[in-house]
């Protein structure tokens, strides 16, 4: 399931933007998915409190990380 793979990827990466996470999953883990599937999965994980979404002013993007 994509949700488990996203959590595992974020454990390895510590924190990542959407693009970094997508690239890691596709190139390092050879996963196939649509961008919208990854966005929906991240949104669900944020709502459930499993993943934290914080703004990164340096990159002008959001960083996703596992919530402690």
N, C-alpha and C positions, 0 to 999 in steps of 0.2 A: 504494500500500500504506500502511496506517495507520502502520506503523513509521517510514517515511520522513517522513511528515507530522508525527509526534510529534517526531522529531529536529529537523526544520526549525523547528517551533514553539518548541521549547526554545532553539534558537539565537537566535531573535528575542526571546524573553521573558527569557533568561538563567536564571531559575529561576521555578518556579511550583508551586502546590499542584495536586492532582488537579482540584479544582473550577475553578481559574483556567485550567488547560490545557484542560479540557473546554469551558469557555465560549469561550476563544479559538478553538479549532478549529471549534466550531459556528457562532459568530457572525461571526468575522473571515474564516474560510476556507470557510464554508458546507459543512462536512463532515457527513456523516450516519453515525452509528455507535451501537452500544449501549454503555452504560457499562461493561459487563463486557468488551467487546472492548478498550476503552481500558485498563482495569485489567490485563488479561492482557498487552497489548502493553507497558505500562510495566514489569510484573513481568519479562517476558522481557528487556527492554533493561537492567534492573538486574542480572539474573543474568549477562548477557553482558558486563557491565562498560562498556556504552556510556553509561548514564545513572546518575547518582549520586542516592541517596535519603538526605536528611539531615533530622533532626527540627528543627522550628522551635518552640521553647518559647513564643514570643510568640503564635503562632497556634494552638498545640496541634495542628499538622498536620505532615505530611512535605512537604519541598520537593524537587522533582525538577529536576535540571540536567544539562547535558552534562558528562561526565567528561573532565577534561583529561589 
